[in-house]
Amino acid sequence: MGRAISIGGFLASRHRLRPAEALPWLAAIAAYFLFPDYLQLGAQVLIMILFGLSLDLILGYAGIVSLGHAAFFGVGAYAAGILSAHGHWHEPVTGLIAGAAAGAVFGFVSGWVILRTRGLPLLMLTLAFTILLQEIANQWQSVTGGDDGLQGITMDPIFGAFEFDIFGRTAYCYALLALFVVFVLARRIVNSPFGQSLRGIRENVRRMHAIGAPVHLRLVMIYTVAAAMAGVAGALLTQITQFAALPTLSFEKSGDILIILILGGYGRLYGAFIGAPIYMVLQDQLAKASPEYWLLGIGLMLIVVVLFAPRGLLGLCEDAVARWRRRVAR
């Protein structure tokens, strides 16, 4: 009985908000006022944070390594775009729901198949599903626009009151609100008993099988949830840019989000909050400085991070805080 109470208390304590958790949100709000000329870029940074958050659920907590997470991002992007361009439904919030539903359906179907494998076969299958989807989108020109992308997408004002403007003010606030809602859901998941079981699967899948845990079902469940979140991110990008194209389904998009998580740190939910803005700003500046060789700078940065901060920049900060506390305790 006492052990059950202690476990319950531990889980309850994980749900409590810590003061440091407010910092990313305060920074996002401050950025709205400090950088009014970069709100369009800021909205895309928030979308990538949301996309990274979805990958962190499966990579950082369930140990599912994927090279094809862009599949769900692209499915959500095209779902929202097709709903507007061909379905003539331009309401933004329901468009996000459509993107989430499309991502969840594809995540469940593909996850049920590929999550029976581990290691290299799993990596190859995630990549294969993404390539397959990209080719379908490329060939199905009457629906997706093929190489030219899906055009004719228009969005009504959000809640009938907030129109998308050329300065990106509405887009930024819209993306921030969507990110907050999805983050609250993700935080509750990872701090729940279900989230603890995912950590157990990541650490020792054989032991979880031995105690009778439905490992495959739980992996499919979190894979589906992560796919739905990635679908929301893709739908957001389509609605804000009013365009959907093949790069949303590309391997490069999957690589970008992996780099963002490695840079920021995975398995902590807040890694993407650090990795996404640093990566996207650095990418923008390097591309301006050297349009031909900017990837060299990204590669060097990634090597340095992996060698000297294997837990990402967030892990580096955590280590620094831990050392400071030990010194204070002395």
N, C-alpha and C positions, 0 to 999 in steps of 0.2 A: 504493500500500500504506500509506504513511504517513498519507495523507488518510483512508483507511478506519479506521485505528487511532484517529485523532483524533476522528472522528465517533462511533466506538464508545465512546471514553472520555467524550465529551460526554454521550451518552445514559446511560452508567453513572453519571455524576456527578449527573444529574437524579434518579436513583432514590434517592440517598443522603438520609437523613432529616437535616433541619437542626434545631437545638435549638428554634428558634422554633415549629416545627410541633407541638411537644408542648403549647403553651400552650392551644389550644382544648380539648384533651382533659382537661388538668388543671383547667381552669375548669369543664368539665361535671361532673367528679368532685367538685370542691369544692362545686358548686351542690347536689348531692345531700345534703350534710351541712349546708350553710348555710341552705337554704330548704326544709326538710322539709314545710312546709305548702303549697308550690306545685309539688309534683312532678307533679301531673296537667297543669298548664300547661307545666311543663318538658318533659314527654314530648311534648306537641304542638309545642313549639318544636323539639325534636330531629327530629320528623317533617317539619316545614317545612324544616329544614336539609337533610335527605335529599332532599326534593322539589326544593329549590333546586339541590342538587348535580347532580341529573339534568338540569335545564334548563341548567346551566352547561356541561355536556358539549356540548350542541348549539349553544348561543348563544355561549359564550365561546371555544370551540375550533374549531367547524366553521362558525360564522357563520350558523347557521340561526335566524332570528327567528321565534318562534311565539307566536300569540295563543290557542292551544288546547292548551297542555301539560296542562291539567287533565283532558283526555280520558283520558290514561293513568292519572292519579291516581284518577279516578273508576272506571275499568274495574277497577283493582286493588282498590279499596274494595268494589265490588259483587261481584267474584269471590270475595273472602274471605268476604263476608257471605252470599252465596248458598250457598257451600259449607257454611257452618255452619247457616243457617236452613232450607235446603231439602235439602241433602245430608247433614245430620246428622253432619258431620265437624268436630270441634271442636279438633283438634290445631293449635296456633298456628304452628309452624314450617312445616309443609306448607301452611298457609293463606297464609303469605308467599310460598312458592314458587308457589302457584296465582295469587296476585296478580301476581307477576313474569311468569309465563307468559302471563297474559291481556294484560298491558300490552305484552309483547314481540310477541305475535301481532298485536294491533291496530296497534302501531307499525310492524311490518314491512309489513303490508297497506297502511296509509294512507301510509307513507313512500315506498313504491314508486311510488305515484301522484303525491303532491303534491311530492316532491323533484325532479321533472322541471321544476318551475317555480322562479322566483326573484322576489324583490321583493314587490310588492303582491299578485300572484296567490297567492304562497305564503302570505302573511299571511291572506288571505281564505279559502283552503282549510283552513288549520289551524283557523280560527274556525268554518268551516262544519261540519267533522267533529265538533267539540265540541258545537255546537248540535244536530246530528243525533243524537248519542249521548244528550244530555240529554233530547231529546224521546222517544226510544225508551224510556229509563228511566222517563219520566213516564207514558207510555201503557201500558207492560207492567206493570200494577199487580199482577197475580197473582204475578209473580216479584220485582219490585223494590220493591213497596209504593207506587209512585207518589209523590205529594206527601207522603204520611204517612211515607215512608222505610221501609227494610227493618228489621223488628224480629225478635225471637226469636233473636238471635245470642248464643251463649254460647261461652266459651273454656275449654278444659281447662287445668290447670297446665302451665307451660312445662317441657318435658322431664320431665313427670310429677311435678315437685317444687315449682315456684314458682307459687303461685296469684296471680291478679290481686287486689289489695287496694284498698280504698276510698281509701287515702292516696296511691296512685300509685307506691309504691316499686318494685314489680315492673315496672309499665309503663315507668317511667323507665329502669331498667336494661336492659330488653328493647329499648327504642327506641335506647338508646345503643350496645348491642352490634350491632344491625342497621345503624346508621349507620356504625360503625367498619368492619364487613365490607364494606359497599358503598363506603365511602371508599377503602379499600385497593385495591379493584378499579378504581375510577375513577382513582386516582393512577397505577396501573400502566399503564392505558390511555393517559393523556395524556402520559406520559413514555416511551412506546414509539415505535418507528418509525411505527406506525399513527397515533399521536397527533401526531407531527410532520407527517405527510401531511395531517391534518385542518387544522393551522395553515396549511399551504401552500394548501389549498383556500380557506380563509377569506381569506387575503391576496391570492391571485391565481389564481382558478379557471381562467382561460384558459391560464396557464402550466402548470398541472397537467394539463390536457387535452393540451397540446402535448408533454409528456414521456411521455404514454401512461398516466398514472395512471387507474385505474377510478373516476372521481369519483363517479358516481351510486351505485355499489355501496358505496363507503366511507361516503357520506352516509347511505345506508339502514342500514348496519351500526351506525353510532353512534346513529342515530335509534332503532333497535330496542333497543340497550343502554340508552339514556336512558329509553325508554318502560318497559322492565322495571324500572329503578330507581324511576321514578315509581309504577309499580304496587306495588312493595314499600312505598313510603311510604303509599299509599292503603290497602293491606291492614293496615298497622300502625295507622292511625287507626281503621279499622273494628273491629279486635280490641281496641284499648284502650278505645274508647267503647262497643263492642258495639252499634253503630248505623251504618247507611249511608243517606245521603240525597242528594237532587238537587244541593245546593250543591257536592258534591265534583266535579261535572261542569260547574260554572258558569264563565262568562267571568270573573266576579269572582275566582274562585280562581286562574285564569291570570294575572289582573292583579296579585293579591297577590304571587305568586311572582316576577313581573317586577320589581315594586317592591323586593322583598327583594334581588334580585341587583343592581339599579341602586344601591341604598343601600349594600350591602356591597362591591360591585365584582365584575364577572364576568371569566372567563378566568383565574382563579387558584385555583379549587377551594375556597378558604377564604372567599370573599366571603359565602356564605350563612351561615357561622358567625357573622359579624358582623351581617349584615342581618336575619336571622330573629329573634334575641332582641330587638334594638332595635325592629324594626317591630311585633312582637307585644306587647311590653310597652307601647310607645307607643300602639298601637291600644287596648289594654285601659284605659289610664289616660285617654286622650282620650274614650273612650266613656263612662267613668264621670263625667268632668267635664262633658261635653256630649253627651248621647245623640243630639241632632239634628244637631249641626254638627261632629262629630268628624272627618269626612272633610276638612273645611277644613284642619285641622291637618296631616293626612297630605299633602294637596296642597302646602301651603306648605313642608313639610319636603322633599318631592321636588324642588320648584323650587330650593331652596337647594342641595341636593346636586348637581343637574345643572349649576347655574351655577358653583359654587365647588369641587366635587369630582367632575368628570366621570368619573373612574376609580373612584368610590366611596370609602367610608371606608378600605378597605384600601389603595387607591392613594394616598390622602392620607398614611397611615402610612408607606408605602414611600418617598414623596417626602421626608418628614420624616427618616427614617432615612438616606436618601442624602445629604441636606444635612448632617446631623450627621457622617457619615463623611468628607465632603469637608473639613469644618472641622477634624476631628481629623487628617486627612492633612496639612493645612497646618502 
